[in-house]
Amino acid sequence: MATGKEQSNVLSGAGAITRRDFVGTTLLGAGAALLAAPCPAVSQDLGRSWSGYGGVGDYRFSNGNTADVVGSAHRIRDGVYDQGLRNVIDTGESFDAVIVGAGFAGMSAIYEFKKARPNGTCLVLDNHPIFGGEAKQNEFEVDGYRLVGPQGSNSFRIPQANPQGRMRESLLHAYQCWQELGLPEHFEFAKLQGGDSSIVFDKENFDAMYSDSAATIGYFFQNELTGGKDVCLKNIWDDDLKRAPLPEQLKKDLIAWRDYKNPYERNGQATSHDKWGPFLDSMTIAQFVTNVIGVSPDVLRYADAGIAAGVHAACTDGLSAYATQGMGWIGLRDHYHYIGFPGGNTALLRYFVKAVFPEAIVGPKQFDAIATNPVNFATLDRKGSNLKMRLSATAVSVTHAGDPGSADHVDVVYEKNGQLYRVKTKGAVLAIGSWVAKHIARDVPADYQDALAAIPHGPILTVNVALRNWRFLDKLGISAARWFDGFGFFANIRQPMLVGERPMPFHPDKPTVLTFYVPFLRPGLPIEAQGPAGRAELYGTSYADFERRIIAHMQRLFAGAGFNARRDIAGIVLNRWGHALFSPPPGFFFGKDGKPSPLKILRERFGRIAFGHSELNGTTQAWETGAAEGKRAISQILAVL
């Protein structure tokens, strides 16, 4: 934390910044070393420089995996509790169900539990200070406006009654939830005022990573063909890369991958899934591209960043080709017409919370109130309530009380404020990722342990930069930027959704949020090593160092269009997600060497314990798959109650 005498050079090239520069929110939240506002508690292992400003509002102490969250998880990983659970306080509580995790899977599970057993008892444990998993938001106060950006989980489509494709089961459940929860069927977006009317703005943060039709994208090149200078070209896929300063053969190969159609596809749907799926799952994306499509592996480096940031957080040389159905996810001619709430899928998650704990979100059951009103935390864990949510409570052990085949309950031990507590439950749902579940599900058999250990995960850093204005983007005529070297690979501003009466600026001279989804790519490493190598950088870099890299990169890209970091940046919040997305290797979906897929094993209940998390759906990690897996898991527990 900066004192009045200390200085920081986080705003590279903009001169030294002292504490008094923050008076009047001139640089509210621009640095861990700069800010005099409260920040999350710091883990001694990670050091004070690791944490930083988290914004304002209810989510300000829960920006990604905070130091406290990482510290508690690493104690589990490092076996601190493996030699016996000492000094455990038995709370005397007994529940019909305990759910570990308050993301979409966990909240869907307790929502379905409440419907099935209106008088039943259920406890949700979550290790974060606020519910949501990755469906949380960052909030800023800038020049009289409340700005909101996503921490992770982002984008949705309004569910339809008769969906098709691989995710049909999940989408059917999503449609049911949408109708029951009373989510709107239509959303309004702000109209551009005073800017370049030819610019196309995405309504969320992912579509434009893959499709020029989703936004007006500025592609920044710096290579031999540009004479070593930075060149910005708009929507290079519009003319099939003719203007792009890339080698001609690479252009041809990129277009060939983009336009490839699998032999079993008709009208966008695979007509022979039994053949196509196992075939793709037998190889990596890299092998598919080079051996089946027959193009140069040079195309992989172009596609890696988008696939990693938005889909599986790993490189194409380690991922199963089935993970993307053979698509390049590059230069798609059409986009998927997803939209996003201001804080990503935060508002959607809050609908589940409101349905289970009606008083937890202040105000009526209507969209603007649920999306923006404060959380009444005191209502979540009331004494005497049948349904409870206990936050900042890290489950460290979930075991049957005796033989799993005959035990009548499960013991759940959790840590809160440095103390261990025990509760009893007739059944438990682990609505959390396998990287933690494999450590705390202590009495599951070897095949379950092997399955949990067989799911690699990759890290993502989500960065929200609050801008006082975005005139520099308007001058360039773009709403999104894509580059091929430097920090991250993509950033964009969105067309703002209108939420109630809250003023939402959409003018180049008014504030907005520029969002980065930053993968940590390690091509060439085995898939099992890519995630740990990326996490080493994510966790080993200080808050201020990340900020310096962001600001320096923005200066490089945008200074020529008038961007000035000292003047134009109002705040930066980092959200570190160490295990953001699962990274499926070949054989993950259909099994390998005669062994069943980890998904097949983990989607079956063991005794009184069930696993439910979006990674187990076997398609893509989204709110729909998380909610569907939560429903499946709690249904398996309800069957034994």
SVG drawing of the C-alpha trace seen along z (x, -y; Angstrom):
<svg xmlns="http://www.w3.org/2000/svg" viewBox="-42 -15 53 67">
<polyline fill="none" stroke="black" stroke-width="0.4" points="0.0,0.0 1.4,-3.4 2.0,-6.0 2.2,-9.7 5.9,-9.5 6.0,-6.4 5.9,-6.5 5.1,-4.0 5.9,-3.9 3.0,-1.6 1.8,-4.1 4.8,-3.5 6.0,-6.6 3.4,-8.7 5.6,-9.9 5.6,-9.0 2.3,-8.6 1.9,-9.5 -1.0,-8.8 -2.5,-12.3 -3.0,-11.5 -6.0,-9.4 -7.9,-12.2 -11.2,-12.5 -10.9,-9.0 -8.4,-10.2 -6.8,-6.7 -9.1,-4.7 -7.8,-1.2 -5.0,-1.5 -2.5,0.5 -1.9,2.7 1.2,0.6 -0.7,-2.6 -4.1,-2.3 -4.9,-3.5 -8.3,-1.8 -8.8,1.6 -7.9,4.7 -8.4,8.4 -6.5,10.0 -3.1,11.2 -1.8,14.8 1.7,14.8 2.8,17.4 1.9,15.1 3.0,11.8 1.4,8.4 2.4,7.5 0.2,10.3 -3.2,8.7 -4.6,5.4 -7.6,3.2 -10.9,5.1 -13.2,2.3 -16.3,1.2 -19.5,2.9 -20.2,6.4 -17.7,8.1 -14.7,5.9 -13.1,8.4 -13.6,11.4 -11.8,10.5 -10.9,13.9 -8.9,16.3 -7.8,14.0 -4.8,14.7 -6.9,16.1 -8.7,18.5 -5.5,19.6 -3.8,20.1 -6.6,22.3 -6.7,24.4 -2.9,24.8 -3.1,26.1 -5.5,28.8 -3.2,29.5 -0.1,29.7 -1.6,32.3 -1.9,30.1 -5.0,32.1 -3.9,35.5 -2.4,36.5 -5.7,36.3 -8.2,33.5 -7.4,32.2 -9.2,29.7 -12.4,30.0 -15.5,28.4 -18.7,30.3 -21.4,27.8 -24.1,30.3 -25.8,29.6 -27.2,32.3 -28.5,31.7 -30.3,33.7 -27.7,32.4 -24.5,30.4 -23.3,28.8 -19.7,27.7 -19.5,24.8 -21.7,21.8 -21.2,21.4 -23.8,22.4 -23.6,26.1 -24.0,25.5 -26.7,22.9 -28.6,25.1 -28.3,28.0 -29.8,26.2 -32.5,24.7 -33.5,28.2 -33.3,29.4 -35.7,26.7 -38.2,27.7 -38.0,31.4 -38.0,31.1 -39.6,27.9 -39.1,28.8 -35.7,30.3 -32.4,29.0 -29.4,28.1 -26.2,26.2 -24.0,24.7 -20.3,24.2 -18.2,21.8 -14.6,20.7 -15.1,17.2 -16.5,14.2 -19.4,14.0 -21.3,16.6 -20.9,17.1 -17.8,19.1 -16.5,17.4 -19.8,15.7 -18.8,12.5 -18.3,8.9 -16.0,6.0 -17.5,2.6 -16.0,-0.9 -17.3,-4.4 -15.9,-6.7 -17.1,-10.3 -20.5,-9.6 -21.1,-6.4 -21.2,-2.8 -19.2,-0.7 -19.4,3.1 -17.2,5.8 -17.1,9.6 -14.7,11.5 -15.0,14.7 -18.2,16.5 -19.7,14.5 -22.3,14.5 -25.6,16.3 -28.3,16.9 -31.9,16.8 -32.8,20.5 -35.1,22.0 -37.8,24.7 -36.4,27.2 -32.6,26.9 -30.4,29.2 -26.8,30.4 -24.3,31.8 -25.6,29.5 -29.3,30.4 -29.8,31.8 -28.2,28.9 -30.0,26.4 -33.4,28.0 -32.6,27.6 -31.5,24.0 -34.8,23.3 -36.7,24.7 -34.7,22.6 -35.1,19.5 -38.9,19.9 -39.1,20.8 -36.8,18.1 -38.6,15.4 -35.7,14.1 -36.5,11.6 -37.1,12.7 -35.7,9.4 -33.0,7.0 -32.4,3.4 -29.0,2.0 -27.7,-1.6 -27.6,-3.5 -24.3,-5.0 -24.1,-8.8 -21.5,-11.0 -19.2,-8.4 -18.4,-6.7 -21.7,-5.1 -20.0,-2.5 -18.4,-0.8 -20.0,2.6 -19.9,3.4 -20.2,6.9 -22.8,7.3 -20.4,9.6 -16.7,10.5 -16.3,13.8 -17.9,13.7 -15.5,11.1 -12.5,13.3 -13.6,15.6 -15.8,13.6 -15.3,10.3 -19.1,10.0 -19.5,9.7 -17.5,6.4 -15.3,4.0 -11.9,5.5 -8.6,3.8 -5.8,6.4 -2.4,5.1 0.6,6.5 4.3,5.9 6.5,8.1 8.9,8.1 6.0,7.4 5.1,4.2 8.7,3.1 8.8,3.7 6.1,1.0 2.8,1.5 0.0,1.6 -3.7,1.7 -6.1,3.2 -9.8,3.6 -11.7,6.9 -9.1,8.7 -11.4,11.7 -13.8,9.6 -11.7,10.0 -10.2,13.5 -7.0,12.0 -6.0,10.2 -4.8,7.1 -3.2,9.0 0.6,8.8 1.0,12.6 2.8,15.1 0.6,16.1 0.7,19.8 -0.3,19.1 -3.3,17.1 -4.3,20.1 -3.9,22.5 -5.9,20.3 -8.8,20.0 -8.7,23.8 -9.1,24.5 -11.8,22.0 -13.8,23.4 -13.3,27.1 -16.5,29.1 -16.4,32.5 -17.7,35.3 -20.5,36.2 -22.0,32.8 -25.2,31.7 -26.9,28.3 -24.5,27.6 -25.1,30.9 -23.0,34.1 -25.1,36.8 -22.8,39.7 -21.7,38.8 -20.7,42.4 -18.0,42.2 -17.0,38.6 -16.7,38.1 -14.3,41.0 -12.3,40.2 -11.7,36.6 -11.0,37.7 -8.2,40.0 -6.0,37.0 -5.0,33.5 -6.3,30.4 -2.7,30.0 -2.7,33.6 -6.2,33.1 -5.1,29.8 -1.9,31.2 -2.9,34.8 -6.6,34.5 -7.0,31.0 -3.4,31.1 -2.3,27.5 0.8,26.1 1.1,26.3 1.8,22.5 -1.9,21.9 -2.0,23.3 -0.2,20.3 -2.9,18.0 -5.7,20.1 -4.1,21.0 -5.0,17.7 -8.7,17.7 -9.2,21.4 -7.3,21.0 -9.0,17.8 -12.5,18.7 -12.8,22.5 -10.1,24.7 -7.2,22.6 -4.5,24.7 -2.8,25.0 -4.0,26.9 -1.0,29.3 -2.4,30.9 -6.2,30.6 -8.5,33.3 -9.7,32.4 -13.2,33.3 -13.0,30.4 -13.6,27.9 -15.3,30.4 -12.4,29.7 -13.3,26.1 -10.5,23.5 -12.6,21.0 -10.8,18.4 -12.4,15.9 -15.8,17.5 -18.2,16.0 -21.0,15.9 -21.1,15.4 -23.4,16.9 -25.3,13.9 -24.6,14.3 -25.2,11.3 -23.9,10.4 -25.0,8.8 -22.8,5.9 -21.0,8.2 -21.0,11.3 -23.2,14.0 -23.3,12.5 -26.9,11.3 -28.1,14.8 -26.4,16.5 -28.1,14.0 -31.5,15.2 -30.8,18.6 -29.7,17.0 -32.9,14.9 -35.1,18.0 -33.5,20.0 -32.9,17.1 -35.5,14.5 -34.2,11.9 -30.6,12.3 -30.8,9.7 -32.5,6.6 -35.7,5.6 -38.4,7.1 -38.1,10.1 -37.4,8.1 -34.4,7.8 -32.9,4.5 -33.2,5.1 -31.7,8.6 -28.9,7.4 -27.9,4.3 -29.2,4.3 -26.9,5.0 -26.6,8.5 -28.0,9.0 -25.3,11.5 -27.0,11.9 -29.9,13.8 -27.7,16.5 -26.8,18.4 -29.6,17.7 -30.0,19.9 -33.0,22.1 -33.3,21.7 -33.7,24.9 -31.5,23.6 -28.2,22.0 -25.1,20.7 -21.9,20.4 -19.3,18.2 -15.5,18.1 -15.8,21.7 -13.4,24.1 -14.4,27.8 -11.3,29.8 -12.8,33.3 -15.9,35.1 -16.1,38.7 -18.6,41.4 -19.1,42.2 -18.0,45.8 -18.3,48.1 -19.5,46.2 -21.8,49.1 -23.7,48.9 -23.0,45.5 -26.1,43.5 -24.4,40.1 -21.3,38.2 -19.0,36.1 -18.1,32.7 -15.2,30.8 -14.6,27.2 -12.3,24.4 -13.5,20.9 -11.4,18.2 -8.6,20.7 -10.9,23.1 -12.1,26.5 -15.8,27.4 -17.8,30.6 -21.3,31.0 -23.2,34.2 -25.3,34.8 -27.3,37.6 -25.6,36.8 -23.0,34.5 -22.7,32.8 -19.2,31.7 -20.1,28.9 -16.5,27.9 -13.6,28.6 -11.8,31.9 -8.5,30.1 -10.0,29.7 -12.5,32.6 -9.7,35.1 -8.1,34.0 -11.2,33.7 -13.3,36.7 -11.1,38.9 -12.8,42.3 -13.8,42.7 -12.2,45.7 -9.2,45.7 -11.1,45.4 -12.8,42.2 -9.5,40.8 -7.8,41.6 -10.7,39.9 -10.5,36.8 -6.8,36.6 -7.2,37.1 -8.7,33.7 -6.1,31.0 -7.0,27.3 -5.5,24.1 -5.4,20.6 -7.0,17.4 -6.4,13.8 -9.5,11.6 -8.6,7.9 -11.1,5.0 -9.7,1.6 -12.0,-1.3 -11.5,-4.1 -12.6,-7.7 -13.1,-7.7 -12.6,-5.5 -12.1,-8.3 -8.9,-6.5 -10.9,-3.5 -13.4,-5.7 -10.5,-7.4 -9.3,-4.0 -12.8,-3.1 -12.8,0.1 -14.5,1.6 -12.1,4.5 -8.4,5.1 -6.5,8.3 -2.7,8.7 -0.1,11.4 2.6,10.5 2.6,8.7 0.3,9.0 -2.7,11.2 -4.1,11.3 -7.5,9.5 -9.6,6.8 -12.9,5.1 -15.6,2.8 -19.2,3.9 -22.5,2.3 -23.9,1.6 -27.0,3.4 -29.6,1.1 -30.5,2.1 -33.3,0.3 -32.9,-3.5 -29.1,-3.3 -27.4,-5.7 -25.3,-3.8 -22.9,-5.9 -22.3,-4.9 -20.3,-7.9 -16.5,-8.0 -16.0,-10.8 -17.7,-8.9 -16.4,-6.1 -16.5,-2.4 -14.7,0.9 -12.1,2.5 -11.9,6.3 -9.0,8.6 -9.2,12.5 -5.5,13.4 -4.4,17.1 -1.0,18.3 0.2,20.4 2.9,23.0 3.0,24.7 5.1,27.7 4.6,28.9 2.5,32.0 -1.1,31.0 -0.6,32.0 2.3,29.6 0.8,26.6 -1.6,25.6 1.0,25.8 3.5,23.8 0.8,21.1 -0.2,21.0 3.4,20.5 3.3,17.2 -0.2,16.2 0.6,16.8 4.3,15.7 3.6,12.2 2.8,9.3 -0.3,7.2 1.7,4.2 3.8,6.1 0.7,7.2 -0.6,3.6 2.7,2.4 2.4,4.9 -1.2,4.0 -0.5,0.3 2.7,0.6 0.8,2.7 -2.1,0.3 0.3,-2.6 2.0,-0.7 -1.2,0.1 -3.2,-3.0 -0.9,-6.0 -0.9,-6.9 -4.6,-7.4 -4.4,-9.7 -4.5,-7.3 -2.7,-8.5 -2.7,-6.0 -2.3,-8.7 -5.3,-10.6 -7.5,-7.9 -7.3,-5.0 -9.5,-5.3 -8.9,-1.9 -7.7,1.7 -8.9,4.9 -7.2,8.2 -9.1,11.5 -6.8,14.5 -8.4,17.9 -5.8,20.7 -8.0,23.5 -10.4,21.5 -11.2,24.1 -10.7,27.8 -8.2,28.8 -9.3,32.2 -6.6,34.3 -7.2,37.0 -9.3,39.9 -11.0,37.6 -14.5,37.8 -14.7,41.4 -12.1,43.2 -8.6,44.4 -6.7,47.8 -9.9,49.6 -10.6,47.5 -13.8,45.4 -13.8,41.7 -13.3,39.9 -16.7,38.3 -18.5,41.6 -17.0,42.5 -17.5,39.2 -21.1,38.7 -22.1,41.7 -22.8,41.3 -20.5,43.1 -22.3,44.0 -23.7,40.7 -21.4,38.5 -22.1,37.1 -19.9,34.9 -21.4,32.1 -19.4,29.4 -19.5,27.9 -16.3,29.7 -18.2,33.1 -20.7,32.2 -18.2,33.0 -19.1,30.2 -18.0,26.7 -18.0,24.9 -20.9,22.5 -23.7,21.6 -26.0,24.1 -23.6,27.0 -22.8,26.1 -26.5,25.8 -27.3,29.1 -24.6,30.9 -25.7,29.5 -29.2,30.8 -27.9,34.3 -25.8,34.5 -28.5,33.4 -30.9,35.7 -28.6,38.6 -28.4,37.6 -32.2,37.1 -32.5,40.7 -30.8,42.0 -32.5,39.7"/>
</svg>
